[in-house]
Amino acid sequence: MKYSIVIPHLSNSKYIDKCIEYIKLNSVYESEIIQIIDETDVYYAYNKGVYQANNDIVVLLNDDMFVGKDWDRWFPLMLAEDTFLTCHVVEAHPGKMMGPECIEFDCGNTIDEFDYDRFSRYVEAQTLQTPVIDFNNIGWYMPFVVHRKSFISYPNIDKFPLYENDVKLFHGILPQLGYKVAQVNSFVYHFSRKGTQQFYSEKHMTKRAIFTYSNHQIEDKISYLQKQMVAKFNKNHKCKYEYLHYKKPDGEMTPDQVIDYGINKLFYQDNYDTIMLLDIDCVPLSEHALEYTFDRAEQGALIGNVQRSSHIENNKHIYPAPSCVCLSKETFEKLGKPSFSVTNRGDIGEELTYIAEQMGNIEIEMYMPSHYEEMPYWPNQVRKPWDLQDGQPQYGIGTTFSDKNGNPMFYHLFQCRLNVFNHLFFLKCASVML
């Protein structure tokens, strides 16, 4: 028997890896795990996950829930198309909310404090005393086990308080339609929501800037479309789009001078905590691209689109390039507030990666090219794609950069100052904006 598990979570969830680890450790049956990442409405995420499921039995689970031994043993035996199953949920300090209460038993308030052995002993003892199924009780709203053919979508009603949709579904819609809701002999441990609430408050207190710049050599439509693309995917009101238009042409003012000015002004005059630097012809391809990149930078990583300075002999060194690079003020200061200036061993911004590599305690994450649209163009030169290190993919005009899971993150046109390939940028933005 195989079933599906739907787990919505944020891309920087501290719990998801352990959540999946305990599922694999403590399950009787094989499962398909469907992760819905960074969906702003958790109820929509559950609805979406159920419709993606490939199995009749579907379990809806929170990422901060760790399952006990044999937690799924009774699912296929007790679930019918007219029955919805809930489980026994254990918490260190159950909160008071409308509806059923969780079992109070302290195995730790956070993932770092979690005592798995203590929880396992508790589950073993309680399993012997608990009926296989109890139609007189409803457990907590998650985990929620449902037959896919019977799933009733979570109603789209007010999102505050957050549990209102659960209450409406369990105590209103399901009984009215004649469905039975029961509690099955299954135990999971749920962590306090204080950690998540703290994340949200810190996240929305953190000031973020998306910094870009151009001069008169850049077609106005390029900067207009980039602003529209950022606005489409930027859902954080504390993240501001900071555009600098400077008057001097290339040669009189270089991009590294503009970047140094912008980085220092945004960090130390405007008091931003995290800055994402984007070339004017580079755009995000999803909300996840912005959120994940900022979140990783705020966790201490130097992160962005990979690039190689092929005109410099530096052993094919690669680095997160200013086409898209993100870092926090804390990381910038750890690096010693370096300039983005060109050096004898690197191009614009490459020195940051060299320093991080030498320090050894700053993580470097690079988005790799998944495909490109055209080969670069230089007058009177043979056209060929740009190389990275040996064995790594090539890139060129209109490159899509993806994360380690293959998710498209950013699109970079390159060479927009030549006004040769700008139509590709227009088409890409139009296709995403539709």
N, C-alpha and C positions, 0 to 999 in steps of 0.2 A: 504494500500500500504506500502510495506517495501522496503528499499533500503540499500546499503552498503556504508560505508565511509572508505576510506583507509587513514591512517595517519602515515607516517614514522616519527620517532623521535629518539633522543638519549635517553639512559636509564636514564640520569639525567636531562631530560627536565624540565625546570621550568614552562612550559606552558601547558603540556598535560592534567593535571587533570582539570584545569579550562576550557580548550578547550572542553573537553568531558562534563563538567558540563553545559556549555552554549549550547551545542548541545542538551542535554536532556531538557533544560529549554525552548529553542526557536524553537523546531521542531514541525511541524504539524504531521508528520508521524513517524512511528517507524523505527529505523535504526539498522543495524549490523555494529559495529565498528571494523575494522581490523587494529591493530597496528603492524607496521613493525619496529622492534627496533634494533638500532645500525647497520643498513646496511650502508656500506661505500658509496655506490652509490645510491643517492636518486631516480634517474630515474629507476634503477633496482628495487628499493623498491616499487615504484608505479606499475611497470609492475607486480611484484610478487603479490602485494595486489589485483590487479584486477582479477588475475587468481584464487585467493582464495575466491573471492566474491561468495555469494550464491544467489544474487539477480540480476535482469537485469539492474537496474539503479545503477550506481556506481559514487560516488563523491570522487575526489582526493582533499585532504585538507592538509595544513601545520599545525603543532602543535601549532604555534604561531599566529593562526587566531581564533578570537572569533566571532561566528555567531550572527546575529541580529534576532529579532523576526520574526517568520514565514518565515525564510530564504529559506525553502525547499517547500513552498506552490505550486510553479509553475513547479517544476521538472517533476512530472509525466504527467502533461498536455502538456508541451511544448517540451519534449524530444521525438525524434523519432530516428529510427535507422540510419537516414542520417543526424542527427543534434547533434552538441556538444554545450553544454551550458557553458558560463562563467558568472561571477557575478560582482557586484560593490564592489571594495575593497577600504577601507578607511584607510589612514595612517596619522600620525601626520606630518611627513616630507617625502613625497614621493621622492625617489631617481630618478635620470635620467638614465634610461636604455633603450635599444632597445625595441621597441614594445609599448604597451598601457601603459598609466600612471594611477596611482591610484588617488583617490579623496583625497584632502588635508583637513583634519578636525581633530583637536587635541583632543584626548580623553586620552592621556598619551603615553609616550615613552616606558614604561616597565609595566610588570604585576602589580607591586606595585603601579604604578601611574594611572592605568586604571580606568576611570570614566564610569562605565557601564550605569548609568542613563543618562548621557550626550549623550552617543552613542545611547541609546534607543530612546531618543527624536529626535535625528538626523535621525535615520532610519524611525521613524514614519512619520516625515515631508517629507522626500525624497520619501518614498513609494507612497505617494499620487500624486507626480509629475512625476513619472517615468513610462514609458510604461512597460507592462507586459513582452514583449520580443522585442528586437531590433536587426534585422538582419544586420543593417548597422554598428554595433559596435562590437568590441571584448573586453571583460573585461580583467582583469589581468589573468595570466596563472593558478592561483589557486584562489578559488576552480574551479575545472574542472569537469563537469557533463557529463557522457558518458553512452550510452547503451552498456552493456557488449559484445553483439554480434558484435558491430561495433568498439570495441576498437582497436586502432592501437598502438602497443608498441612504447614507446619512442625510437628513434633511438640511436644506440650506436656510438656516434661520440665524438669529443673532449669534455672533461669535463670542459674546461676553455675557455671562461667565462661560469659561471654556468648556465646561462639562455639560452645558445646556443641550447640545445636540445628542449626547449620550442618553441623557434623561428622557428626552423626547422620543428617541428611538426605542429604548428598553421599556419604558413605562407608559408610553402612549401608542405609538404606531404598531409595534409587534403584537401586544395583547389584542388590540382592536382588530387585527387581521387574523387572529386565531392561532398565532404561533406560540409555542412553548419555549420558555427560557429556563434553563436548569444550570446547576452548579455541579461540575464533574470533579472527580478525585485527581486534581492536578495542582501543583504548587509552583509559584514563581515568586522571586524576590524583586521588589520595586524600590528604587532609590528615591529619596526626597526630591521634590521638584525645585528645592531651593537652589541647587546647582545650576539648573537650566535658567531659572529666573535671574540668577546672578550673571550668567552669560549674556542674557538679553540686555540687562541694565548696563553692563560694561560695554557691550557691543554698540549700543545706541548712545553711550556717552563718549565713545571714542570718535574723535574728529578725523575724517578721512578726506583726502584730496585726490582727484584725478587731474593731473597736471599735463597740459599739452601746449604747444606753441607753434607759430608759423610766421612767415613774413609775406611780403607782397608777391613772392615767386610762387606761392601755393594758390591754386585755384580756389575761389571762395566756396564753391560747392563742396569741396573736400571737407573743409572745417565745419560747414553747416551739417553735412551728413554725419560726421563723427559725433557732433553734439546731440543729434537726434538718436543715434544708436546708443550712446551712453544714457540718455534720458529714458530710453525704452527699458533698459535693464537695471538701472540704478534705483533700488527700492529703499535705500537707507537715507533718511533725511539728514543725517549727520555727514554724509558723503557729498562733497561739493565738486562741481566741474570747474576747474580753474584754467582758463584759456588766456595765453599771453600772445598778443600780436606785437611784434617788434618791427621797427621801420628799416633797419639797416639790412643790406643784402648780404648773402654769403660772401665771405672774404673779409668784409668789414666787421662782421660779428659771426662767430662760429656757434654751432649748436651746443657745444659743451659749455661755453660761456653763459648761454641762455639757461641751460639746465642748472648750473651752479647757482646762478642768481635765483632761479625759481625754487630750488630745493631749500636753500638757506632762508629765503623769505617765508616760505610756507611753514617750515619747521619752527623758525625762531622769531618771526614777527607775527604771523597769523596763528601760531600755536596748533598746527595740525599734528596729530599723533602718527599718522601713516600716510604715505604718499605713493600713488601709482603713477608712474611716468609713462605716457603713451605718445608715440609719434602721431602726427596729425592724420596719417593715413593708416592707422591701426585702430581696430574697433573690437569690442567684446562681442561674443556670439551668443551669450546667454546671461541670465542673472547669476547662475552658478559660477560663471567665469569670474565675475567681479567679486562675489562673496567669498568664494574659495581662495582666490588670490589674496584678497585683503586679510582673510582669516589666517592664512599660512604666514603672511608677513608679520601679523600681530603675535604669532607663536614663535617668532624669531628667525624665520627663514628669509633668505634672499631669493626671490622667485620671479620668473618671467620667461619671455620667449628666448629660445636659444639662438645664438649667432656665433659666427667665427670671422675674425678679421683676416681674410685670406691674403690681404696685401702686406701683412706683417709676418715675418718669420718668427713665430713663437710656438713651434711644435704643435700646430693645429689646435691651439687652446680654444675652448668654447666657454661661453658665459651668458648669463641673462642680460640681454641687451636693452638699451633705452627705447627700443621699439615698444616694449612693454616690460617694465621692471617695477617691482613693488618692494618697499621696505619700510620698517617702522623707524621712528626717531631713535628708539633705544638701539636698534641694530646699527643705524647710521653712526651713532656715537661709539658703539663698540668697535666699529671699523676705523674710528679715528677721524670721522667727518671728512673723508677723502674727496678730492675734486673729481669731477667726471672728465677731466681733461685727458687728451691723448698723451700716451707715454711711449717710451721706446719699446715697450713690450705689449702694448695693447691700445685698442681703439677707445672711443668714447664710452666711459662707464666700465670698461673692462678691469680697471684697477680695483674696483670693489670686490670682484670675484677673486682676483689674485690675493688680496688681503684676507678674505674670508677663508680661502684654501690654506693659507699659511697659518692662520689662527687655529683652524681645525675644530672650532666649537660653534660655528655658524652654518646651519644647513643651507645647502644650495639646491634649489629645485628648478628644473628647466622644462618648458613646454617644447615638444619636438614637432618638426614639420610632418604633417600627414600627407599633404599634397600641395602642388602649386599649379598656377594656370598658364604662365608664360615664362620663357627663359629671359634672364636679364638682358638689357640692351645697352651697349656702348657703341658710339660711332666708330666704324672702321675696325671693329673687333669681332672675333668669332663668338657667336652666342652660345653659352653653355650655363647650366645651373651652378649655383654656389655649393661648395662642399662643406661638410662639418668634419668631424674626426672620421677615421677609417671605419667603414662598416655602418655608419650612421646615414640616415636619409639626407638627400639633397633638398635644397629649397630655391625658390626663385620669385618671380613676380606673382603676387596674389597668393601668398602662402597661408594655409590654415595651420595653426599651431594647436596641438592637442595635448591633454594631460596623459598620465601614465595608464589611465584606463581607456584611452582612445576617445575621450569626450572632446569635441571641438571647443576651444577656449577663446582664441583671438584670431582675427584675420588681418594680415599686414600686406599692403599693396607693394611697398618699396618703390623707389625712383619716381615718386609723384612730382618731383620738381621738373622732370623731363617732359611732363604732360603727354606721354606716349601711351600709357596704359590706364589713364584715369577712368576710362569707361568701365573697366573691370571693377573698380571700386564702387562706382555708381550702381552697377548691376548687383554686386554683392549686397550692398546696403539695402537696395530695393527688395531683393529676395528675402532678406531677414525681416525687414520692416512690415512686409505684407501680412 
